[in-house]
Amino acid sequence: MAIIDAVARIQERIQEACIRSGRNLAEIQLMGVSKFHGIGEIEEAWHAGIRLFGESRVQEAVEKFIPFKRQYPETELHLIGSLQRNKVKTALSLFEVIQSVDREVLISELGTWTTTQDKPLGILLEFHTGEESKSGFPDEEHLYRATEKVLSYPNLVLRGLMTMAPYTDDRARIRAAFRSLVSARDKLVSRFPSCDWSCLSMGMSQDFEIAIEEGSTLIRIGTALFAERDL
Ligand SMILES: *Cc1c(COP(=O)(O)O)cnc(C)c1O
């Protein structure tokens, strides 16, 4: 399947999930997760209408997206993998949003480096909802403290939450993970009502329809977009 056909197929599935759950299609953003894929494929996805891309590793993203963004300046790029402190400065020059903010020391680092630049940085707090993955804040108290920390830096802009569901075939467990992200979001909204909590980044190739049914506003799709073309 060509990337353009894969995008069309994914969009149909998004639409069906929206109809099933009474949601508005316009609320759901489709991110192309381009880790392990080259510039040629990223360009194909761009021509199929994808404008938002996600990468897991800073170095790989630098190699591909510094040239790509020069050619396609409307590209938006998010970091979705763990960020080491020694890569923070490089990351700031490339990503519009860091989705994988999972510890307070990283917020301090991002906040300090962005204080002297004129461009604000978007932040999603990553919440731990699945047993297998180790990343993410472990509970709501940690999210509250992280929120206060983000608010103390002028150039960090909170945009919402991100999670990875457990890697399992058990759809009830996946759904429960997404529901716990929604529940955390609701508590944050009442505790910090003036912040922007509108982005709920949840759902990947295997589980994005469940994520949409549960309220996702941003799905992160790699395999279904880039890697199933030979199947
Ligand atoms: C790789 C990755 C994705 C995409 O996963 P697929 O199953 O290939 O769609 C989404 N989110 C994160 C955080 C990832 O690391």
The ligand as an SDF file (V2000), in Angstrom:
LIG
                    3D

 15 15  0  0  0  0  0  0  0  0999 V2000
    6.6750    4.4130   18.0040 C   0  0  0  0  0  0  0  0  0  0  0  0
    5.7060    5.1960   18.7730 C   0  0  0  0  0  0  0  0  0  0  0  0
    4.4070    5.4110   18.2750 C   0  0  0  0  0  0  0  0  0  0  0  0
    3.8920    4.7970   16.9840 C   0  0  0  0  0  0  0  0  0  0  0  0
    3.6650    3.4440   17.1690 O   0  0  0  0  0  0  0  0  0  0  0  0
    2.9590    2.5170   16.0460 P   0  0  0  0  0  0  0  0  0  0  0  0
    2.4860    1.3510   16.8160 O   0  0  0  0  0  0  0  0  0  0  0  0
    4.0390    2.1900   15.0690 O   0  0  0  0  0  0  0  0  0  0  0  0
    1.8720    3.3060   15.4430 O   0  0  0  0  0  0  0  0  0  0  0  0
    3.5540    6.2140   19.0290 C   0  0  0  0  0  0  0  0  0  0  0  0
    3.9390    6.7600   20.1980 N   0  0  0  0  0  0  0  0  0  0  0  0
    5.1770    6.5660   20.7090 C   0  0  0  0  0  0  0  0  0  0  0  0
    5.5290    7.2030   22.0150 C   0  0  0  0  0  0  0  0  0  0  0  0
    6.0910    5.7650   20.0180 C   0  0  0  0  0  0  0  0  0  0  0  0
    7.3060    5.5580   20.5460 O   0  0  0  0  0  0  0  0  0  0  0  0
  1  2  1  0
  2  3  1  0
  2 14  2  0
  3  4  1  0
  3 10  2  0
  4  5  1  0
  5  6  1  0
  6  7  2  0
  6  8  1  0
  6  9  1  0
 10 11  1  0
 11 12  2  0
 12 13  1  0
 12 14  1  0
 14 15  1  0
M  END
$$$$
